[in-house]
Amino acid sequence: MVTQQDVLKALESVIDPELGLNIVKMGLVYDVKVVNDEVYVKMTLSARACPLHGSILSGAENVIKRLNDVQAVRVELVWDPPWTPDRISPETRRRMGFR
């Protein structure tokens, strides 16, 4: 059975082209739930007007669908809470020179 960690690991391959970082390290993934063979993801984008929102969302959906034992995927785009750079992982913030 697929786990939340499996899903997060798969989502690390989805890159937000604006910053060139994966959506997990950027803090765009707010929640992952696995119920039997179904995966539910709540995520946001760094900006509402992101011109590549469709490709980021479909990229997330596609990498999850490739996991073994996944029969259904629902990626929900949410705006609350709004994303800020504070959501970037501490390790990534250090590499980028943020304090």
Kinemage of the C-alpha trace (Angstrom):
@kinemage 1
@onewidth
@group {chain A} dominant
@subgroup {mainchain}
@vectorlist {calphas} color= white
{ca met a 1} P 0.000 0.000 0.000
{ca val a 2} L 1.238 3.484 -0.867
{ca thr a 3} L 2.092 5.766 2.060
{ca gln a 4} L 2.060 9.516 2.619
{ca gln a 5} L 5.883 9.426 2.457
{ca asp a 6} L 5.731 7.651 -0.926
{ca val a 7} L 3.481 10.406 -2.255
{ca leu a 8} L 5.692 13.205 -0.917
{ca lys a 9} L 8.783 11.558 -2.409
{ca ala a 10} L 7.049 11.325 -5.796
{ca leu a 11} L 5.944 14.973 -5.581
{ca glu a 12} L 9.577 16.019 -5.134
{ca ser a 13} L 10.004 15.379 -8.860
{ca val a 14} L 7.505 18.151 -9.700
{ca ile a 15} L 9.363 21.424 -10.195
{ca asp a 16} L 7.914 24.918 -9.920
{ca pro a 17} L 9.647 26.564 -12.881
{ca glu a 18} L 9.442 30.027 -11.318
{ca leu a 19} L 12.051 29.207 -8.657
{ca gly a 20} L 13.345 25.923 -10.061
{ca leu a 21} L 12.527 24.105 -6.812
{ca asn a 22} L 10.363 21.094 -6.220
{ca ile a 23} L 6.879 21.733 -4.880
{ca val a 24} L 7.514 19.878 -1.607
{ca lys a 25} L 10.651 21.833 -0.656
{ca met a 26} L 8.876 25.053 -1.635
{ca gly a 27} L 6.104 24.290 0.840
{ca leu a 28} L 3.392 24.226 -1.818
{ca val a 29} L 2.031 20.864 -0.621
{ca tyr a 30} L -0.211 21.471 2.380
{ca asp a 31} L -1.690 18.027 2.993
{ca val a 32} L -1.477 14.451 1.713
{ca lys a 33} L -3.983 11.767 2.668
{ca val a 34} L -3.969 8.173 1.543
{ca val a 35} L -7.213 6.241 1.952
{ca asn a 36} L -6.918 2.661 0.725
{ca asp a 37} L -5.926 3.086 -2.939
{ca glu a 38} L -6.929 6.752 -3.236
{ca val a 39} L -4.640 9.761 -2.742
{ca tyr a 40} L -5.820 13.252 -1.843
{ca val a 41} L -3.466 16.242 -2.026
{ca lys a 42} L -4.104 19.841 -1.026
{ca met a 43} L -1.607 22.234 -2.477
{ca thr a 44} L -1.183 25.824 -3.509
{ca leu a 45} L 0.968 27.810 -5.896
{ca ser a 46} L 3.397 30.628 -5.231
{ca ala a 47} L 1.120 33.066 -7.083
{ca arg a 48} L -2.531 33.005 -8.136
{ca ala a 49} L -1.625 34.207 -11.601
{ca cys a 50} L 0.955 31.462 -12.155
{ca pro a 51} L 0.857 30.862 -15.923
{ca leu a 52} L 2.006 27.254 -15.508
{ca his a 53} L -0.546 26.246 -12.878
{ca gly a 54} L -2.061 23.610 -15.150
{ca ser a 55} L 1.251 21.887 -15.810
{ca ile a 56} L 2.227 21.920 -12.131
{ca leu a 57} L -1.094 20.413 -11.057
{ca ser a 58} L -1.121 17.806 -13.814
{ca gly a 59} L 2.526 17.008 -13.054
{ca ala a 60} L 1.591 16.343 -9.424
{ca glu a 61} L -1.334 14.166 -10.445
{ca asn a 62} L 0.720 12.210 -12.983
{ca val a 63} L 3.610 11.337 -10.646
{ca ile a 64} L 1.157 10.090 -8.016
{ca lys a 65} L -0.750 7.987 -10.560
{ca arg a 66} L 2.505 6.182 -11.398
{ca leu a 67} L 2.849 4.876 -7.849
{ca asn a 68} L 1.954 1.220 -7.300
{ca asp a 69} L -1.484 0.522 -5.852
{ca val a 70} L -2.897 4.003 -6.571
{ca gln a 71} L -6.286 3.872 -8.275
{ca ala a 72} L -7.499 7.455 -7.865
{ca val a 73} L -5.853 10.835 -7.330
{ca arg a 74} L -7.403 14.139 -6.379
{ca val a 75} L -5.182 17.219 -6.334
{ca glu a 76} L -7.032 20.193 -4.880
{ca leu a 77} L -5.705 23.710 -5.406
{ca val a 78} L -6.261 25.894 -2.330
{ca trp a 79} L -5.382 29.496 -1.540
{ca asp a 80} L -5.818 29.483 2.213
{ca pro a 81} L -3.424 29.841 3.820
{ca pro a 82} L -1.655 31.888 1.181
{ca trp a 83} L 1.849 30.751 0.283
{ca thr a 84} L 4.799 32.845 1.439
{ca pro a 85} L 8.556 32.216 1.125
{ca asp a 86} L 8.517 31.289 4.824
{ca arg a 87} L 7.030 27.933 3.757
{ca ile a 88} L 10.238 26.961 1.913
{ca ser a 89} L 11.984 24.126 3.772
{ca pro a 90} L 14.731 25.263 6.173
{ca glu a 91} L 17.377 23.280 4.268
{ca thr a 92} L 16.398 24.897 0.966
{ca arg a 93} L 16.224 28.357 2.565
{ca arg a 94} L 19.821 27.943 3.800
{ca arg a 95} L 21.020 26.844 0.337
{ca met a 96} L 19.304 29.865 -1.198
{ca gly a 97} L 20.934 32.213 1.318
{ca phe a 98} L 17.747 33.035 3.251
{ca arg a 99} L 17.988 33.322 7.027
